[in-house]
Amino acid sequence: MTLESFISTFIVALLPAFLISLSLYAIRVIKGPSITDMVLAIDCVTYDLCFLMGLLSILFKIGFLMVAALALALWAYVLDVYVAKYLEAREVGD
């Protein structure tokens, strides 16, 4: 077994675990008792998707997926900043 086929098999074996975790995070986003729980679940979803996009980038040898994963991670960071600002001052802007 070559390294490339081992990595491909490993990535394909990880996909069900990612789908299960994404569904659990989605439940937390929908049922979250507070805004902070929902934001944390959204962060977990986005970082999980970033990691999954990185794995798919390796599997399919498409470098553009890594750029999209980076943009998604930055979006999650901006979401955290805006939610923190909103919770602190109850206003968004500036």
C-alpha positions as CSV (number, residue, x, y, z in Angstrom):
1,M,0.0,0.0,0.0
2,T,1.5,3.3,-1.0
3,L,1.3,6.4,1.1
4,E,-1.1,8.1,-1.3
5,S,-3.6,5.2,-1.2
6,F,-3.2,5.1,2.6
7,I,-4.0,8.8,2.9
8,S,-7.0,8.5,0.6
9,T,-8.4,5.6,2.6
10,F,-7.8,7.4,5.9
11,I,-9.6,10.5,4.6
12,V,-12.6,8.5,3.3
13,A,-12.8,6.7,6.7
14,L,-12.9,10.0,8.5
15,L,-15.9,11.4,6.5
16,P,-18.6,9.6,8.6
17,A,-17.1,11.0,11.8
18,F,-17.2,14.5,10.3
19,L,-20.8,14.1,9.2
20,I,-21.8,12.9,12.7
21,S,-20.0,15.8,14.4
22,L,-21.6,18.3,12.0
23,S,-25.1,17.0,12.7
24,L,-24.4,17.3,16.5
25,Y,-23.1,20.8,16.1
26,A,-26.2,21.7,14.0
27,I,-28.5,20.5,16.8
28,R,-26.6,22.7,19.3
29,V,-27.0,25.7,17.0
30,I,-30.7,25.1,16.7
31,K,-31.4,24.2,20.4
32,G,-28.6,26.3,22.0
33,P,-29.8,27.7,25.3
34,S,-27.9,30.9,24.9
35,I,-26.3,33.0,22.2
36,T,-22.8,32.0,23.4
37,D,-23.6,28.3,23.0
38,M,-24.9,28.9,19.5
39,V,-21.8,31.0,18.5
40,L,-19.5,28.3,19.9
41,A,-21.4,25.6,17.9
42,I,-21.1,27.8,14.8
43,D,-17.4,28.1,15.4
44,C,-17.0,24.4,15.8
45,V,-19.0,23.8,12.5
46,T,-16.8,26.3,10.6
47,Y,-13.5,25.0,11.9
48,D,-14.7,21.5,11.3
49,L,-15.6,22.4,7.7
50,C,-12.2,24.1,7.3
51,F,-10.4,20.9,8.3
52,L,-12.7,18.9,6.1
53,M,-12.0,21.2,3.2
54,G,-8.3,20.8,3.9
55,L,-8.6,17.0,3.8
56,L,-10.6,17.1,0.6
57,S,-7.9,19.5,-0.9
58,I,-5.3,16.8,-0.2
59,L,-7.5,14.0,-1.5
60,F,-8.5,15.7,-4.7
61,K,-5.2,17.7,-5.1
62,I,-7.1,21.0,-5.4
63,G,-5.2,23.9,-3.8
64,F,-8.1,26.3,-4.2
65,L,-10.0,24.5,-1.4
66,M,-7.3,25.6,1.1
67,V,-7.9,29.2,0.1
68,A,-11.6,28.8,0.6
69,A,-11.0,27.1,4.0
70,L,-8.9,30.1,5.1
71,A,-11.6,32.5,4.0
72,L,-14.2,30.5,6.0
73,A,-12.0,30.5,9.1
74,L,-11.6,34.3,8.9
75,W,-15.3,34.6,8.5
76,A,-15.8,32.7,11.8
77,Y,-13.3,35.0,13.5
78,V,-15.2,38.1,12.3
79,L,-18.4,36.5,13.6
80,D,-16.9,36.0,17.0
81,V,-15.7,39.7,17.1
82,Y,-19.1,41.0,16.2
83,V,-21.0,38.8,18.6
84,A,-18.6,39.7,21.4
85,K,-19.0,43.4,20.6
86,Y,-22.8,43.0,20.5
87,L,-22.9,41.2,23.8
88,E,-20.6,43.7,25.4
89,A,-22.3,46.9,24.3
90,R,-25.6,45.7,22.7
91,E,-24.8,47.5,19.4
92,V,-23.1,46.5,16.2
93,G,-21.4,48.9,13.9
94,D,-18.2,51.0,13.8
